[in-house]
Amino acid sequence: MASKDLWAKIQDHGTALDEKKTRIRCNYCGKVVSGFSRLKYHLGGIRGNVVPCVQVPNNVMEVFRDELLEKNTGNVSREVGELCSPNLPSRRNSLPRPNSAEPYHPGRTKTSGMGSEKRRKIAAPSENHESLSASGTNMTLGSQSAASNQCSSSREFQKLIGRFFYETGIDLDAARCPSFQKMMNAKFGSEHTAYPIPSSEDLRGWILQESVEEMQQYVREIKSSWMKTGCSILLDGWEELTGRKLLNVLVACPKGTIYIRSADISGFDEEGSCMLEFLDDVLKEVDVQNVVQIIANSKSSWMETVGKLVMGKYKTLFWTVCASYCLELMLEKMGTMKKVKETIDKAKTITRFVHSHATVLKLLRSHTSIKYLVRQSKFKLTEPFLTLENMVSEQENLQNMFLSSAWKASRWASSMEGKIVADLVADCSFWTGAELVVKATIPLVRVIDLITKNNNPQLGNIYEIMDQAKETIREELSDKESTYMPFWKAIDDIWNGRLHSPLHAAGYFLNPKLFYVNDFYTDSEITSGLLCCIVRLVEDPGCQDMISLQIEEYRAAKGNFGQGSSDLQSSLESWWFKYGSGYPQLQQLAIRILSQTCTGGTKYNLKRSLAEKLLTTGRNPIEQERLAAMVFVHYNLQLQNFNLGIANDLASEDIDPMDDWLVDRSQPVLTQRDQERDEFTWKELDCGYTINGRVEGNSGYSKFHPKKEPHSI
């Protein structure tokens, strides 16, 4: 594409968020800038009143940067200002010298999660001012433009490499690895003076510093929305192999989720007072007035105690439990039912056999459209049912596989375990049981996927979605009460005892897309939940009374609500802004409730090893703060990617070789000789292997399809 074509179509690179086009969102990184003019500088990587985009393709960046610099050189535009002025200090026009950087200074700059704003900007790498021109100050305007162009490109190139290291959590010493150097040389050539490869010192110094500053700016933009929409604090806890109990604290709102801190809570007392003190600090940092709920990813008795302490001390927020965690508990409870457990055990016999022998796995791939029978997920308790769904979808192909001449000719066909598995695959009763389990459980798996696949607030939908899932199970099991009621009971036990919150009921009531439809119903659970939310989330008694009156207008579809009841295509936020403006107290309450998530931090699939490393004692204080900065950047980059729709999901082909569905741990480990008896090895099995028409995330079996809901609040 010619540069003029790109320039003329600046609108193709950003999305206007208002009619006057004063707020534009970058299509590459999601940053909002004030107008298309600033978007040009953002995309062109030219600093000034806007932060450069770090995700824009190089060809797009070069076009916009060259256009801006050319306009400045020709003095035909004032947009660039004095960026290339002859009086510009030489540091702005100088190139960083490769492998040279001032060290990162812990204590002078702290991340948002560490307690204070930056105090001093750390200098960029040391620079050779004389390298730009033999005549020093006699540089022409054109040569200065070229130098500025080169400097900007070089720095952005090095920062992109830094972003890769920070985003993946790779050890920065890998930059010294000969293989890394060879890889970069192969891509860019060995004579890449204009684009020097950053050293590990650069990655620890100025590149990390600038990445921290850019991420702090991103975090500030997210925080600025909390007063309007409210936010949810997510407690993402886990137990390390050594027994330490660790915690990441995230804050979620419609604009995005951010990481603020990690903590080792191993030594906290069972009475919950230490945890309450810790949460006091978190709430102070976030500002309790902004917090609608705290979401825990556990329902342990200890966490339940903490929740009661928090709600007793803070009367304006709720303590809730992660919905995806509770849905997994429902599936776990279903998995203990006799018929379900028997089916799962039989399925494991098949998957362990198939995945233990390269010959059989190769047969699977030649007879089916899948690479593995086992389906893995970041939600471990969904895996048995995803695997069963996988098997049911390939039932005919699996049966044909064990009837094929290739199977009969293999050495495994005559083995005892081979005969057992072949008979099991041919057994109609196994498939009948597998279909029943899939029909009863996959609707819940779909709910987990729906509420965790993106950052869209689902608190206003979870009540309805759960009802739909139950109805789907009933229909799938042919309305036979004796069959579906045990599964319903498993759902209701967890819903009533752990998951349900007054926020869910209020969200259901205040969601106009559900309220103004014929099948909407209300009962005492919903009305009492709504009343509870009004009392806790609204402190002023007079305002509470106003909301009660305004709810009657909403219920009767009077005034603006009458017009809104027939306009249900808008997002929930737009709907309440448009039709709730005459009822400001109810409008504010509705937006704050409907803006919240109902899930915790598990869906972000964050790399816990970094927090574990950060929370290990004995490190040099300077290196500890540098590591804290890297963790801050890493986690927030991961969350930023999720906010932009770039999910950090577990790849379906990367399966855990120690998974219970792949190996029987009670059996002895195979020797090298045993493995060599197989006709194939991993080399013949996987090297250069592809599947045409491969089925990924098979979602066609279950009939559960939730109602269309808005993608954003």
N, C-alpha and C positions, 0 to 999 in steps of 0.2 A: 504494500500500500504506500502510495506517495505521501510525503510529509504533509503536503497541503490537504490531502484527503483526511489524514488523521486530525490535523488542526481544525478542519472544518467540522469534524464530527466529535468534538470534545464531549458532547452529550452522550456519546456511546460509551464513555469511560466512567460516567458517574450517573447517579440517580437522584433526581430532584425530590426533596421531601416535602416541599410546599409549592403552592401555585406561583409564588413570586420568584422561585428558584434561588432563594437566599441561603438555603441549607442543602448541600449536595453531599451524598454519600459515595465515597470511592468504591468502584466495583471490584477492586482488587483486595484492599485491606479493610474496608468497612468504615474508615475514618470519615467523620462529617466535617466539611469545610464550608466557609461562608461564600458560596458562589462558584461558578464555573471558572472564573479567572484564577482564583486561588487553587482550584483543582489542577490547573496547568502547572503551577509551581510545585504542587504536591507530587504530581506524576513525573515532572521533570527532574525531581531530586534537588531543587534549588531552595536552600534554606532562606529564611527571612521571617515571614509571618505564618509559616505553615511547616509542619514536620514532613520530610520527604517520605514517600511511600516505599515500603521495603518489599512489597510483593508484586509491583508492576513489572511486566516483562521488559527486558532490556531494550528491545526495539521500540517499544512505546515510550519508555523513559527518554531514549536518545532523541526521538523526534521532537518531543515537547521541550526538552532542554535546549536543543540546537535552535529551535524557533525563538525561544526567549532570549538566548544569548545573541542571536543574529539581529533581533529587533533592537537590542541594546546597542550593539556595535554601530548600527546604522542610524541610531538616534531617532528612530521613527516611533518609538513607544516609550512611555514613562513607567510601564508596569514593573520593570526590573529594578528601577531606582538606581542606586549607586553600586550595584553588585559588582560591576566590572570597571568602576571608576579608577582613573590613574592614581588617585589619592588613597585607594584602598590599602589598608595595612598588608604587609607582605605575608603575614600568617594566613590570611584568607585565601591567598593565591598560591600557597606553597604545597608541595607534595609530601606526604608522610614518607619517611625513610623506612624501608622494609626492616622487619625484625627489631624495631626500636619503639618503646612506649614507656611513658612514665607509669609507675606502678599504681594500682588501684589503692586508694587510701581509705580503709575502713574507719568509721567514726566520723568522717567528713561528709559522707553521703550514706543515708540509710533508706532502705526500701520502705514502702508504705506499711508492709507487714512488720517492720522492726521498730516503728514508733516515732520517727521524725522525718521532716522534709530534708532535702539536700541542703547542705550549708555551703558547699564550695564545689564548683564544677572542676573536674580534673582535666588537666591539659591534654590535648591530643598528642600523638606521637611526636617526638622531636623531628624538626623539619630542616631541610637544607635550603635556605633562602636563595643561595646562589645557583642552585641547580636549574632554575627556570630560565635564566638568561645570562649570557656571558657579560653583558653590559650592566647587569644589576638594575639600577633605577631607570635605565634607558629603554625599558620594555615598551613596546607599542601597545596600543589598546587592543589590537587584534591578538597579539601574543598573550596578553593577560587573559583575554576571553578563552583562548585555547587552554591556557594553564588552569583556569578556573574550571573549565569543562572537564579536563583530565583529572583534576583533584577530586571533583565531585564524584566522577565515575569510579575512581580508585577507592575512595572511602566507602561508597555504597557497596562496591564489590566485596570489600573486606568485611563490611557489616553483615552482608548476606551470608557469608561463610560463617561469621560469628553466630548469626541467628540459627543456622543449621546445628551448630554445636550446642547452643543453649536449648534449643527446642527438643533435641533428641536426648540431651543429658549425657552425651559422649564426653569422656575424659579429654580435657583440653590438651593434654600432652600428645594426643593423637596427631596434632598439627605438626609434630616433629617426626612423625613416622615416615620412613622413606616411601612407603606405598602411597601415603597421602600426597606427598610431593610429586611422585611419579604420575598419579592420577590427575592432579591439577596441571602438570606440565603437558600430559597427553591431550588434555582438553584445550588448554590455552597457549601451549607452546612454551618452550624453556626460556625464551626471551620476552617475558611479560613484565617489562619495567613499569609500564603504565598501570598495570593491575597487579601489584605485589601480593603474594600470598601472605596472609597474616600469620605471624608467629604465635606460639602459645603465650608469649608475653603480651602481644597485642590483644589476644583473646581475653586475657586476665586483666588488662588495663583499660585503655581508652575505648575499645569496642564494647567491653562489658559496661563501662560507665555510661556511654551513650545509649546502650540498650536499656539500662536501668532507667535513665531519664525519660526515654520514649515510653517505656512501660508505665512509669509513674504518671505520665500525662494521660495515657489511656485509662488508667485506674481512676484518675481524677474525673474524667469524663463520665465514667460509669457511676461514680459516687454522686455526681451532680443530679442524677435522676432519682435518687432515693427519697428525697423529700416529697416528690410528686407521687410516685408509684408505691413507695414502701419497698421493703426488701425482706429476704429470708436468709437467716444464718444457717449454713449447712455444716453439721459436725460429721466429718468423714473419718471414722475411727477404725483401727485394726490392731491385731495383736501380732507382733513380730515373732519370728521363729525362736528367738531367745527369751520370749515371754514378756517383753516390753509392750506396754499399751500406749499407742501413739495416736495422734489426732491431727488432721489438717482442718483448718477453719476456712470455709469459703463463704462468700456472700452473693446471693443470686437476686436478680431483678430482670425485667423484660429487656433492658439494654444490654445485659450480659452478666456473666458470673466472674468473680475475681477471687484470687487467693490472698489471704491476709496474714496467716501465720500457721506454724506447726508447733506442737507441744508434746512432751512426754508426760503422760498422766499416770504412769505406773505407780507412783507413790501416793496418789490421792486417796484420802480416807474413804471408807465405805459409807460413811454418813453423808457424803456429798458436799461437805463444806468447802473443801479445796477446789472442787470443780465449780462450785458456785462463785467462789472468789475469782477463778480464772475467767468465767463467763462475765463477771462484772467488768473486767478489763476489756473484753471483747465488745460488750454492749456500749461501753464508754467510747471506744474507738469508732464504732459504727454509728453511735447515737441511738439510744433506745427509742426515741421518738420516730425513727425511721423503720424500726423492726416490727414486722407483723407476726412472724413466727420463727422459732428455732426448730430445725428438723434434725432429729437424731437418726442414725442408721442402725439402731439397735433398740430392742425392747427388754433389755436385761433389767433385773430388779434394781440394780445400782443406777442405771440411767433413768428408770422410772422415778426413783427417789430424787434424783437431780431435777427432773422435770417438775415435780411437785414443789421443790424449793424455789425454782425459777419463777413459776407461775404465782407462787405465794408472795414473792418479793416484788415482781414486776407485774402490775395489774393490767398492763396495756398490750400484752402480747400473748401468743399461744405457744405451747410446747407440743410438737407433733412428731409422728414417726414416719419415716420414709415409706412412701406408697409402694415402690418397687420391692423394698425389703419385705413388706407385709405380703405382697403378692407371691414372693418366693416362699414365704412361710406357708401360704395356702397350698402351693404346689408340693411342698415338702410333706404337708399333712396328707394330701391325696396320695403321695407316694408310699405311705405306710399302710394304705388299704390293702387287704389281702390279695385281691385280684390284680390290682395295679402292681404291687410288688412282685407277684409271680411273673407277670408279663415283662417287667423290667429285667428281672433276673434271666429270663430266657433270651431277651434281646442282647444282654451283655454276653451271654455265651456265644452268640453269633458274631458280635462285633469284635470280641477278643480274638476269636479264631481268625476272622478275615484280616484283621490288622496285624496279626502276629506273623503272617507268612506272606512274603513278597509275591509268591506265585498266585495265591488266592486274591490278594489285593489287586494284582495286575488283571486277573479275570474280572474282578468287580468293575474296574475302569473300562474294560472292553465290552461289558454287557450292560452297563448303566450309564446314566448321564452325570454321575457324581464321582468325585475323587476319593471321598471317605464316606463311610457309613455314619461315623460319629460327627455330630454338629456341636461345635463349642461356642460358648458365649461368655461375655464378661459377667453375666448373671448365672452362676454355676448351677443353681437349682433348676434352671430351665433346660439344661443340657439333656437329661434323660428323655424329656418329652419332644424336644427338637430332633433328637436322634430317632425316636420312634416314628415321628412324622416323616423323616427322611426315608426310613425303611418301608413304611406303608406306601409312600409315593412310588417306591421302586419294587413293590411286591412281585409283580409279574416278571420283571427283569431278573430279580434275585432267584426266583424259582427256575427260570430258564437257565440261569448261570449254573445251578447245581444239577441240571439235566444235560448240560452241554458235553460234547465229546472232549473238549479241552479239560473240563473238570474230571471226567472219568479217566482221562489219560494221566492225570497228575498223581503223584505219590500220596497226596493228602486224601484222595477219595477213598483209599483203602485203610486209612488210619482210623482209630477208634473215635477220636474227637471229630474227624471229618465226617464220619457216618452220623454221629449225633447231631451235628450242625445241619447236615443235608436233610435229615429227617425232620428237624425242627422247622426248617424253611418250608418244607412240604406240608407241614401240619396246619390245617385250616383253622383249628381252634386257637393257635397262637396268633394268627392274623386277625381273627375275630376279636380277641382280647386287645390286640394292639390298636385296632381301629377304635374300640370303645375308649381306651385311655387317651388317644389323640383327640377324639371328639370332646372329651371332658376337660382336657387340660390346655389345649392349644389356644382357646379363647383367652385364657389368662396370660399366656405367653405373648399373645398379640397386644394385650393391654400394656404389659411391661414395655414392649417395643414402642408403642404409641406414646407413652408418657415420658420416655427417656431418649428418644431418637434426636431431639433437638431442644432448643432452649425456650420453646413456646410455653407460656404459663398454662397449666392444665388443672389448676385447683378448681376452676369453675366447671370442669367437665368430668372429674373423677367420679362423682356421685352417679351421673348418668351412665358413664362408661361401664361401671361395675354392674349396674342393672342390666345393661345390654349384654354383657358377658354371661351373666346368669341365664338370661333368656335364650341366648345362643346355645348354651350347654343343654338346656331343657329341650330345645328344638332338635339339636343334633342327636339326642338320646331318645328321640321319638315320643316325647311327652310322657315317657314311662316314669311315674313318680318313684317307684322303688329303685330305679336305676339312677336318676339324676339327683334325688334328694341327699344321698350321702355326700355328693360333691358340693351341693349347695350348703350343706351344714358346715363343711370345711371352710368354705368362703365366709359364711356368716360368723363363725366362731372368731376368726381373725379380724374381720371387719368390726364387729361389735366390741371385741376385747382389746384391740390394738390399733387398728388403722383409723377408724372414724373419728373425725374432729368436727366441732361446730363450724369451723371454716369451710369444710366440704359442703355442709348443708346450706350455709349462707351463699357460697359460690354458686351452687345449683339454683337457688332462688333468684339471685341477682344476675344470672346469665340470661339476657333477653332472648337468645337463640333457643333456649330451652323453655323459658317461662311462657313465651307467647306462642306456644304450639298446643295442639289439641290434646296431646297425651300427657301434658304436664300435670303432676299431682303434688299435693302438699299434705303433710301429716304433722303430728306433734314433734317428731324428730327434727323436721326441717324448720318449723316455726321456733322451736326452742333454741335450735342452733343459731338461727338468725338473731334472736333476741340476745343470746350470749355474746355474739360478736359485737353487737351495738354497745353493750355494756362495757366490754373489755377494750374495744378499739377506739371508743369515743368517750373521753373523760368528762366533758361538759354536759351536765344534766339537761340544760336547755337545748343543746344540740341534739341530744338523744331524743327529746320530745319532738323536735322538728323532723328528724329522720323517721320517726314512727308515723307522723302525718304524711310525709312524702311517700312512704311505702304504700300507703293506701291509694295514693294517686297512681303509683306504679302498678299496683295490683289491679286496679280498675281501668288501666290504660286511659287515664284522663290527661287532658292538656297535651303537652309535647309527647308524652308516652303513647298517646293514642296514635299519633303519626308514626312513631318509632316502632309500634307493634307490627306494622306492615313493611318495615324496612329492616330486614334481618340479614342483609348481605354484608354490611359493614363489619369491620373488626370491632371487638368489644370496646376497646378504648375509643374508637371513633364514634361508636353508637352512644356511649355515655357522655362524651363531650358534646355531641350534637343534640341529643334529646334530654340530657340530664342537666343542662346549663341552668334551667329554672329551678333546680332542686340541688343546690351546691353541696349541702351536707350529705345527702344520700349519694350524690355523684362521687364525692371524694371517698366515701366508704366503699362504694362499689369498685372503684378503680383500684384502691389499695388491696382489696381482697382478690379481685380477678387478675391482678398482676403477679400473683405468687405461684411458685412451683409447688408440686406436691411430692417431689422426689428429692433425694439427698445427693451426695457427691459421687456415688458409685458410678453413675452413668458417664462421668467424664473420664473414667479409666486412667486416672493419673498415676504416674510412676512413683510408687511409694518408696523405692530404694533411696531416692534423693532426700526425702524427709528423714529416713532412717539414718542416713549419713550425716545430715545436718544436726540431728539430735544426739549424735555420739560425742561424748565429752573427751577432753584431752587434746583438742586441736589448738594450735597457735591462734591467739585472738584475732590477728590480722586476717589469717586464712579463714577463720570462722566467719568473719563478716563478709569476706569475698564469696564464700560458699553460700551464705544467706542471700546475697545479691543474686547469685546464679539461680538459686532455688526460686526466688521471687520472679525472675524473668522466665524461667522454664515453665513453672506452673501457669503463669498468666498467659504465656504464649499458647500453651495447650488449651486453656480455657477460651482464649481469643479465637483459636481455630474452630473450636466447638461452636462458639457464638456465630461464626461465619458459615457454619454448615460443613466444616471439614472435620468429621468425626474421627476420634482416635480409637476406633474399634479394633478388637482382636481379630486379626485376619483369619478367615474361615479355614484356610489351608495350614495355618500354623497351630497344630494340635499338640497338646501336652503328652509326651510319650509315657508319662507315669499315670495318666488318667485311668480311673477305675474301669472305664468302658473299653480301654485298649489293652490292659494287661491284668492278669490275675496275680495279685501280689502274693498269694499263698503258694504259687508254683515257683520252683527253682529257676534261677537265671539261666538262660540258654548259653551254652559254651560256644566258642568260635566254630568248633567242629559241627555242632548242631545247626548253627546258622548256615554253614556252608552246604549242608545237605539240601537246602532249598534250591530250586532251579534258578531263582533270580535273587539279586541283591538290591540294595537301595540304588546302586548306580544304574542298573537296567530299569529299575522301577521309576525313578524320578528324573533322571538327567534328560532334558529336552522333552519332558512329558507335557502334553496339553490335552484338554478336553474340549471338543466342539459341542456347543449347546449345553454347557455345564449349567446345572441348576444351582443358583445361589440363594440362600435365604428363602427356601421353598415356602411360599405363603399362600398357596392356592388351595390347600386341603380344607382348612377350617372355613366355615361360612361366616365367621365373626367379622363384620365390617361396621365399625362405629360410625355414628352420624358425622357428617361433615361439620367440622368445627373451625373457627377462625385460626389462621396460622400465627396470628400475633394479637397481643392484647391491645 
